Amino acid sequence: MAGTLPVMTITPRPRFSVRLGIAEAIEETPHLGVPAHLRAPLRQWVRRCFTSEIDSNAVLIGLHLRIVPPKQATPLAALISQDGWALLDVIDTVLGFSDEEDNWFGNEDWETLEDLLDAGGSAYRVNQGGDGLEERITPAVRDAVSQAVADAEAEPSAGSAAEHLASAWRAAYGLHPDPVRAYSEAIKAVECAAHSVVQPNHARATLGTMLGEFKGNARAKFTTALSTQSSNDAIAPAEAMMRVLWDGQTSRHGKQTPTVPETLEAARAGIHLAATLVQWFSSGVVIRTP
């Protein structure tokens, strides 16, 4: 999650034919998979990542993706012959690939790839680490989570909250989303950030035990930077969000009835809820009074 990706400076404008009134404007939605107009540019980008048709790294990536080369095709030709999701898998793997000697730099040109995806209206973009693809979302939403990660990284008492929140983001918005893991990581992020504030002396504190800490007279020990209707219940906003996040994890425990995994929509909502809580606890919005 560290770092900031470049932002395209090309201002979208109506097509010439639309401006002349010859054609009607078409409101395009982000393209899923690999649309025809992006196929050749993306394949060319992959080709430029390697030094030759028989580059050993192309062989390794092909093996990793279990790609069976067409007869007499070179390792690189096998990679760039992929289409649709298979081509996106190749690109995602190239971005995150490194050899044992760490002397391969074919994936350094991710900025060009980002420009191609942006200009072509792809539903995907290069992640902020430059080492994989993720689903494209509103920059303001992404930046809010990035800020929460930065705040957690800067606060030692937040433990590994930043790492868990970043992992939750990748699991929810990566090329192959994992909602169950994303939701679980989001909860861990909040547990790490809130631990030193809510239950510093509880070695096995969880979001559930922290919610129990707010019961009875103990809740008066917490205060926030927010103005609440009752000064005696300052923790209520944070408690409500923590409760929603905790109760929303449907796959936490197994029982006689079938386990219900979290949906992708629930996982993404949980991450943004967790990001707010991580930021609150990491930056001192919620504190415990002596």
N, C-alpha and C positions, 0 to 999 in steps of 0.2 A: 504493500500500500504506500510505501514511502515514495516521495517524488511527485512531480506534477507533469501531466502530459501536455503536449502543445495543443493549442486550440486553433482550429482552422479560421483563417481570416477572410476567406472568400465569402462575401455576402450573397446569400441565395436571392435570386430574382426570378420573376416569371420568364418563361421561355419567350423568344422573339415572336414566335407565331401567336402566342397568347397575347402579348403586348399589342400586336397588330389586329387582334380580334378575329384572326383566322381560325384559331383553335381554342377550345375551352381549357381552363386550368384544371389540372388533375392533382388532387391532394394525395401525395404518395405517403405510404406508411413504411416503416423500416422493413427492408427485405430480409426474410428468413432464409437460411441456407446460403447457397451461392447463386444469385441470379445470373443470367446469361451475360449481362454487360460487365460483370465483375470477374467472370471465370478466367479470361486470358490475363488481365492485370495481376490477379492473385497468383496464377501459375508462374508468371514472369518474376514475381517477387521471390517465390520459393526458389526458382532457378538461380537467381542472383546470390542466394545465400550460400552456395556451394562453389568450390573451386573447379570442379570437373564433373563429368558425367558419372565417374566411378569413385567419387569422393567417399571415403570410408564412413564418414558421418551420415551420409545418405543411406548407406547400407544399414547402419545401426538403427536409424529412425524407421526405415522400412521394416526391419525385424521387430522393433518395438510395437509397431502398429499392425503387425501380422499381414503386411501387404505382399501378395504373391505377384511378382513382376510378370508382365506379359512376356511371351516368348521372344528372346533376343533383346529385350529392353534393358537399358542400363538402370542401375539403382536410382539415379536421379530422375530418369524418365518415368520410372514406376511411381515416384512420388508426385510428379506434376501431372500425371495422367488421371489422378483422382478428381472427383467432382463432388459437388454437394457437401454433405456433412463430412464425408471422407476427406475432402480437400481442407475443410476447416480443421479437422483433426490433425492433418499434416502441419498446417500453419501453427496451430496451438502447440504441437510437439516441438517444432523448430524453435519457437520462441522460448520454450523452457528447457531446451537441450543444452547440455554441456558435456564434454568428453572428460575422461579420467584425468588427463593432463591439463585440462582447463585452458587449452590453447586454440579453441575454435570460436570464432567471432562472427559467424555467419548470421546470427540473429541480432546483430547490433543495429541493423537498419530498420528497427521497428517503427520509427517515426514516419518513414515512407509508407509502410503498411497502414498505419493509422490514417494517413491522408487518403489512401485508396479506399479504405472502408468508409470513411466519412463522406468523401465525394460520391461514392457509389450508393449511399443510402443504406448501408448494411445495418442490420439489427445488432451487430457486434462491434466491439472496439478492442484495442489493446489495453490490458489492465495497467494500473499505475506503476507497477513494477517492471513493465515491459517484458514480462516473461510468460504471457499467456493471453488468451482471449476471454472476454466477459461480455455479458449482455449490456447493450448501451442503455443508459438511463439518464435522467435529467442531471446535468452537472451539479446543480445546487444540492440535490439529494446526496450525490456521491461525495461532495465536498464536506457536507455535514458529518458524514461518517468518518471521513479522513481527519477532520478536526478532533473528533472524539478519540480516535486512535492516537493522534499527536498529543493530546492532553494526558492520556493514560501513559504514554511512553515517557512523558516528562515528570510523572509523579511516581516515585519509587514505591509508595504504599499501595499503589494499584496493582502490584504484582505483574502477572502476565495478562492483564486485561486487554492490552493493545494487541497482543499476539492472537488471543482468542477472537477478538472482534474482527481482526483482519482475516482470520481463517473462516469465520462465519460468512463474511462478505464474499470470499472466493467460492465457498460452497454454494452460496445462493445465486451468485451472478456469473459464475464461470460458464464455460461452454457446455459442461455436463453437470447441471445443478444437483446437489444432494441436500434436499430439504431437512431431513432428519439430522444430519451432521450440522447443518447451518444453525438450526434452532438450538441444538445442544451447545454449540460453541458460543452462541449469543448469551445463553444463561451463564455459562462459565465466565464470560467477560464481565457480567454484572456481579457475579459472586466475588471475583478477584478485586474489582474496583470498590465494592461496598464492604468487604471483609473488615478492613482496619477501622471503618467508621461504625459499623453496626455491631459486629461481634468479634472484636480484636482478640479476645481471650478464648475463643472457641476454635480449636484447631481443625475441626471437621464441619465448619459452618457451611450451610448451603442456602440457596435462596429461600427454601422452605423454613429453615431454622431462623433465618433473619426476619422473615415475616412474623414468626412467633415472638421475636424480640420486641416487636412494636405493640404487643398486647399489654393491657393494664397500665400501670403507672410508668412503665419504662418508656413509653412513647414521648413523655414530656422531656426526656433527655436529648431529644433531637430537635434541631432547628434548621431552617433553610433560608436562603437569600430571597425567596419568594414571599410575597405578602399574601397571607391566607386569612380567611374570614375569622378563624379562631386561632389566636396565638398559642393556645394550648394543644393544637393539633397540626403543628407545622409540617409533620412528616407525612400527612395524608396524601399529597400529590405523588410523592415518590412511592409510598406504600401501594397506592392504587396501580401504578404502572408495574411495579414488581409483582403484584398479585396477578395481573393480567398475563404477564410473561410466564409466570410459574404455572398457572392453571391452564395455559394454552398449550403446554407440552403434552401432547396426547400419547407419545411413544415412550414416556419415561420408565414405566414399569410394565411388566408382563402380568397377565391375569388369565382367568378362565375364558373370558371373552376375547375375541381377536384384537390384537394390538393395532391401533390406528396410527399410521405414520403421519407426520405433519405434512401439510400441503406446501407447495412452493410459495403460494401467496401468504400463508401463515408464517412461513420461515422468514420471508422478506419483511413482513410487517414486524415480526419479532426482533429482527436485526435493528431496524430503525428505532424501535422502542428501547432496545438494549443500548444503542448508541447514545441516546439521551441520558439514560441512567448512568452509563459509564462517564459521560462528560460531567454530570452533576456531582458524582462522588469524587471524581479525579480532580476537579477544579475547585472544590470547596463550597459548592452550592448547598450541599447537605453536610452538616457537621454534627458531631456529638458534643453536647455541652458537659462540662465537668460535673 
